[in-house]
Amino acid sequence: TPQTVLVTGGAGYVGSHCVAELLDRGFRVVVLDNLRQGHRAAVPSDAAFVEADLADMDALTRVFAEWRFDAVFHFAALSLVGESMRDPHLYLHGNTVNSLNLIRAATTAGVRKMVFSSTANLFGTPERLPIDEETTIDPGSPYGESKFFIERALHWADRCHGLRSACLRYFNAAGAHPNGIIGEDHHPETHLIPLVLDAASGRRSHIEIFGDDYPTPDGTCVRDYIHVCDLADAHLRVLPALETRSVRFNLGNGTGYSVRAVIEATERVTGLTVPVKVGPRRAGDPAVLIASSERIRSELGWTPRFPDLDSIIGSAWDWRRRHPGGYRGPALAQAAE
Ligand code: UFG
């Protein structure tokens, strides 16, 4: 019999790519999403959909009464570093209380496995690179702190209730599913690659580089971009490990690209020119973040299928061309092809 899984935030960017992977591999999927960032159109009709907020304990109790879940994938959260610096309470309260509700509902229902969407922001500005699982945790923002608190709550849920968990610390999720149906669409969009693509296509006048005086080779910040489908694959690979233990893995490609390198790659991939302006630094941005994912590679045999920047950007570009304006705009590709 197929396993049944709950995916909170399954209508969001990383969550929807994980839902696609779960359905491909024969899981029965229930998506719970409040649709504040998520998109109903990102959830395929072969997944059950519940529109609810994790703050609503009664709704959660009903979901756990209706289905018996073999595992819970927990993506639903606020996820903007900058917003969390302006309104820490929103994150320190909202992300943690919602996750505590979910953990309580799951442990009460006897669920044994949870896969949790954590973040590289746990490590703030690290003292050495690449960032592995032994790197000191010192969150860079209230957002990162909220994720760290949830990791600790999951540690105790294992000790006290036997809920095994995988905490996956994503570096910079990017790209889109090759099916062309799902992709990245935030409102407002703050992420580099979708903004650069819109600058390339003329939907935005230009991309502003947030500082070019960092201590990096070209002065712009360096990040480790990882394809969202490689993230989704990692979520499924950890499930067997959860039979025996809880795990924590850092997820990146182990290669850093500067903001200027992303812009140049976008020009190469699209054949278009990206108008650029250099602005001031964005508060809270570390100069360089590069992951070591040696642990998940050696322990679980995970290897990224789309490690190179051009294929990551190429997949994001394919989706963007099919869905100019994102999920809310018209899907043009079907008509054009
Ligand atoms: N950037 C620009 N101009 C823009 C947007 C971004 O120069 O208009 C730069 C940023 O300064 C940064 C890089 O592009 O150096 C990437 O920025 P993103 O906003 O795309 O991503 P972040 O690295 O800031 O944040 C991402 C996730 C967070 C997560 C963090 C972990 O969005 O959720 O990685 O390191 F916490």
Boltz pocket constraint, residues with backbone or C-beta under 6 A from the ligand:
constraints:
  - pocket:
      binder: B
      contacts: [[A, 79], [A, 80], [A, 81], [A, 119], [A, 120], [A, 121], [A, 170], [A, 171], [A, 172], [A, 190], [A, 191], [A, 192], [A, 193], [A, 195], [A, 207], [A, 208], [A, 209], [A, 210], [A, 211], [A, 221], [A, 222], [A, 223], [A, 259], [A, 282], [A, 285], [A, 286], [A, 289]]
      max_distance: 6.0
